């Protein structure tokens, strides 16, 4: 039997500090699991940038294959519910931090982590969706579950030009919401966001002071920024509205007060994409399959080769990327 090797993008710590290297690995190097996937695509999210830059110490052991997402075809399976030949995706579950991730040509994972990609989503589109889009879908489900429906009033999306924000705009617009897209790059991104379905595009929000209650503006919101931006969003949400928090691009703190919650009955819904249960993952992916405009998604997707992933992840962290970056792990 021939020994199979594959390429992987690894992060490591050595005498010179933190490093990212393209290496060759063997199937024997793969971790435990009952499903083996030939990986075709991965993608770059804000968290990938954190992992490959060493910020926050997210990686638990070294060396570690980076990549919090993968899309590919099952080639070995120990369970009937994940058949060989099935197109699947894996998002989160410790990929790239605790378990070798998706920026590699081959992966072995537990079957409980695997989500079948529903039709009509193809492999490249599944990678363009990735954790960013899947998390956006979780946020939309949270708004819906708390009564924010089309016709309820405007829904704000912060960081709307980024990967997660762009897909949130696409989904909300497809569902019939009036979408207010907020971005610090309004001059460059307004036309693109209007094409995605935003009803209006506004500049980065003027931040309110601690404890200040702003003008009630939105029936709901999806926030990708955290910190004072999220505090401002909460303070400007209408009575009974819901804010889904799914990012921390501005920071991990939340300098707010109880005023929005007890004066306007605002709900803050936390969105976790890493450990979400399988049934919720399937619901999110089905929402994407039913409503996401795949042609529009392709229009905001750029494909890069594996060797450029580390460099381009820094652009994602800097907030200079429009839409989604997909990694061709075979290029």
C-alpha positions in Angstrom: 0.0 0.0 0.0 1.4 3.4 -1.0 2.0 6.0 1.7 -0.2 9.1 1.0 1.0 12.6 1.7 -0.8 15.9 1.7 0.0 19.6 2.1 -1.1 21.5 5.2 -0.7 25.0 6.4 0.6 24.8 10.0 1.2 27.3 12.8 4.0 26.6 15.2 6.0 28.2 18.0 9.8 28.0 17.8 12.8 30.0 18.9 12.0 32.8 16.5 8.4 33.2 17.8 5.2 32.4 16.0 5.4 30.9 12.5 3.1 29.7 9.7 4.5 27.2 7.3 3.3 25.1 4.3 4.4 21.5 5.2 3.9 17.9 3.9 2.1 15.4 6.2 1.1 11.8 6.0 -2.2 10.2 6.5 -0.7 8.6 9.6 -0.3 12.1 11.1 -4.1 12.7 11.0 -5.8 12.7 14.4 -8.5 10.2 15.6 -11.9 10.3 14.0 -14.3 8.1 12.0 -14.7 10.3 8.9 -11.9 11.1 6.4 -12.5 14.0 4.0 -10.6 14.9 0.9 -10.6 18.7 1.4 -11.2 20.8 -1.7 -11.8 24.2 -0.3 -11.4 26.2 2.9 -11.9 29.9 3.6 -10.6 32.8 5.7 -12.5 34.3 8.6 -11.6 36.8 11.3 -10.8 33.9 13.6 -8.4 32.4 11.1 -6.5 35.7 11.2 -6.3 35.5 15.0 -5.0 31.9 14.8 -2.3 32.6 12.2 -1.2 35.8 13.9 -1.0 34.3 17.4 -3.4 36.8 19.0 -5.3 35.7 22.1 -3.4 32.4 22.2 -6.2 30.5 20.6 -4.1 27.5 19.5 -4.0 24.9 22.2 -1.0 22.8 21.0 1.7 23.0 18.4 2.2 22.4 15.5 -1.4 22.9 14.5 -3.0 22.9 11.0 -4.9 26.2 10.6 -8.3 26.7 9.2 -11.7 26.7 11.1 -13.6 25.5 8.0 -13.4 22.8 5.4 -15.4 21.6 2.5 -14.8 18.3 0.7 -15.8 14.8 -0.2 -16.0 11.9 2.3 -13.5 9.2 1.3 -13.7 7.0 4.4 -16.5 6.7 6.9 -17.3 4.5 9.9 -20.9 5.5 10.1 -23.9 5.1 7.8 -25.2 8.6 8.2 -22.1 10.1 6.6 -21.7 8.0 3.4 -18.6 7.9 1.2 -18.9 10.3 -1.7 -21.0 12.9 0.2 -20.1 16.6 0.0 -19.7 17.9 3.5 -18.6 20.8 5.5 -17.1 21.2 9.0 -17.3 24.5 10.8 -15.8 25.2 14.2 -15.7 22.4 16.7 -12.2 23.4 17.6 -10.8 23.1 14.0 -7.5 25.0 13.8 -7.2 25.5 17.6 -7.6 22.1 19.3 -7.9 19.8 16.2 -6.0 20.0 12.9 -8.0 22.3 10.7 -9.2 22.8 7.1 -6.2 24.5 5.5 -5.0 21.1 4.4 -5.7 18.7 1.6 -7.0 15.9 3.9 -8.7 15.8 7.3 -10.0 13.2 9.8 -12.8 14.3 12.1 -15.6 12.8 14.3 -18.8 12.2 12.4 -20.8 14.4 14.8 -18.9 17.4 13.5 -19.8 16.8 9.9 -22.7 18.7 8.2 -23.9 17.5 4.8 -24.0 20.4 2.3 -27.7 20.7 1.2 -28.6 21.3 -2.4 -28.4 23.5 -4.4 -25.2 24.7 -2.6 -22.1 23.6 -4.5 -18.6 23.0 -3.0 -17.2 26.4 -3.8 -20.3 28.2 -2.5 -20.2 26.2 0.7 -16.7 27.4 1.3 -17.7 31.0 0.5 -20.4 30.6 3.1 -18.1 29.0 5.7 -18.2 30.0 9.3 -19.0 33.6 8.4 -22.1 32.7 6.5 -23.2 29.9 8.7 -22.9 32.2 11.7 -24.9 34.9 9.9 -27.6 32.3 9.4 -27.6 31.4 13.1 -28.0 35.1 13.8 -31.0 35.4 11.4 -32.5 32.4 13.1 -32.1 34.0 16.5 -33.8 37.2 15.3 -36.7 35.2 13.9 -37.0 33.1 17.1 -37.4 36.3 19.0 -40.1 37.7 16.8 -38.1 40.0 14.5 -40.0 39.3 11.2 -40.1 41.1 7.9 -42.3 44.2 8.4 -41.2 44.5 12.1 -39.0 47.4 11.2 -35.4 48.1 10.0 -32.7 45.6 10.8 -29.2 46.9 11.3 -26.1 45.0 10.2 -22.7 46.3 11.5 -19.5 45.5 9.6 -21.7 45.0 6.7 -19.0 44.9 4.0 -17.1 42.0 5.7 -17.7 38.3 5.1 -20.3 37.7 7.9 -21.9 41.1 7.4 -22.3 40.7 3.6 -24.0 37.3 4.0 -26.2 38.7 6.8 -27.3 41.4 4.4 -28.0 39.0 1.6 -30.1 36.6 3.8 -32.1 39.3 5.5 -32.9 41.0 2.2 -33.9 37.7 0.7 -36.3 37.1 3.6 -37.9 40.5 3.0 -36.4 42.6 5.7 -35.6 46.3 5.4 -31.8 46.2 5.9 -29.7 49.0 7.2 -26.0 48.3 6.4 -23.4 50.0 8.5 -19.8 50.2 7.3 -16.7 52.3 7.9 -16.0 52.1 4.2 -19.3 53.6 3.0 -17.7 55.5 0.0 -16.2 52.3 -1.4 -18.9 49.8 -0.4 -22.3 51.5 -0.7 -22.9 50.4 -4.3 -22.0 46.8 -3.5 -24.1 46.6 -0.4 -27.1 48.1 -2.2 -26.7 45.3 -4.9 -26.7 42.7 -2.1 -30.1 44.0 -1.0 -29.5 46.7 1.6 -32.3 49.2 1.7 -29.8 51.9 2.9 -26.2 52.2 3.8 -24.9 54.3 6.7 -21.4 55.2 8.0 -19.9 53.6 11.0 -22.2 54.4 14.0 -21.4 57.4 16.2 -20.7 55.7 19.5 -22.8 56.7 22.5 -21.3 57.3 26.0 -21.6 54.9 28.8 -25.1 54.4 30.0 -26.5 56.7 27.3 -29.8 55.7 25.7 -30.0 56.6 22.0 -32.9 57.2 19.7 -34.8 54.0 19.1 -34.0 53.1 15.5 -34.0 49.3 14.7 -36.4 46.4 15.3 -33.3 44.1 15.3 -29.7 44.1 14.6 -26.8 41.7 13.8 -23.5 43.0 15.2 -20.1 41.8 14.1 -18.0 44.3 16.1 -18.6 44.0 19.8 -17.2 46.5 22.3 -18.6 50.1 22.2 -20.2 49.5 18.8 -22.4 46.7 20.3 -23.2 48.9 23.3 -24.4 51.6 20.9 -26.5 49.2 18.9 -28.2 48.0 22.1 -28.9 51.6 23.1 -30.5 52.4 19.8 -32.7 49.3 19.4 -36.5 49.7 19.6 -38.7 48.4 22.4 -38.8 44.6 22.4 -36.1 44.3 19.7 -33.3 41.7 19.5 -29.6 42.2 18.9 -27.6 39.1 17.8 -24.0 39.5 18.7 -21.6 37.4 16.6 -18.3 39.2 16.4 -15.6 41.1 18.2 -13.7 43.0 15.5 -13.7 46.1 17.7 -13.0 44.3 20.9 -14.2 41.7 23.4 -15.4 44.2 26.1 -19.0 45.4 26.4 -19.2 48.8 28.1 -23.0 49.0 28.4 -25.6 49.4 31.1 -28.9 47.7 32.0 -30.9 50.6 30.6 -31.7 49.1 27.1 -32.8 45.9 28.8 -35.0 47.3 31.5 -36.3 50.5 29.7 -36.9 49.0 26.2 -37.0 45.2 26.9 -34.2 44.7 24.4 -32.8 41.1 24.1 -29.1 40.4 23.5 -28.8 37.0 21.8 -25.3 35.5 21.8 -24.4 33.6 18.6 -22.0 30.6 19.0 -20.9 28.9 15.9 -18.1 26.7 17.4 -20.2 24.4 19.6 -23.7 24.7 18.1 -25.5 21.4 18.1 -25.9 19.4 14.9 -29.6 20.1 14.5 -29.1 23.9 14.7 -26.2 23.7 12.2 -28.5 21.8 9.8 -31.2 24.4 10.3 -28.7 27.2 9.5 -27.4 25.5 6.4 -31.0 24.8 5.2 -31.9 28.5 5.6 -28.9 29.3 3.4 -29.8 26.7 0.9 -33.4 28.0 0.7 -32.7 31.7 0.6 -29.1 32.7 -0.2 -28.5 34.1 -3.7 -25.5 32.0 -4.7 -24.8 34.1 -7.8 -24.6 37.2 -5.6 -22.3 35.4 -3.2 -20.0 34.5 -6.0 -19.8 38.2 -6.9 -18.3 39.0 -3.5 -16.0 35.9 -3.4 -12.2 35.9 -4.2 -10.3 32.6 -4.5 -6.7 32.4 -3.3 -4.1 29.5 -3.2 -3.2 27.8 0.0 0.3 29.4 0.1 -1.3 32.9 0.3 -3.8 32.1 3.1 -1.6 33.4 6.0 -0.9 36.7 4.2 -4.5 37.3 3.2 -5.8 36.4 6.7 -4.1 39.6 7.9 -6.2 41.6 5.4 -9.4 40.0 6.9 -8.3 41.1 10.3 -7.6 44.6 9.1 -11.1 44.9 7.7 -9.9 45.6 4.1 -11.5 42.6 2.4 -14.9 42.9 0.7 -17.0 39.8 1.1 -15.4 36.4 1.3 -12.0 34.8 0.7 -12.0 31.2 -0.3 -8.8 29.1 -0.2 -8.2 26.6 -3.0 -6.2 24.0 -1.0 -5.2 22.2 -4.1 -3.7 25.3 -5.8 
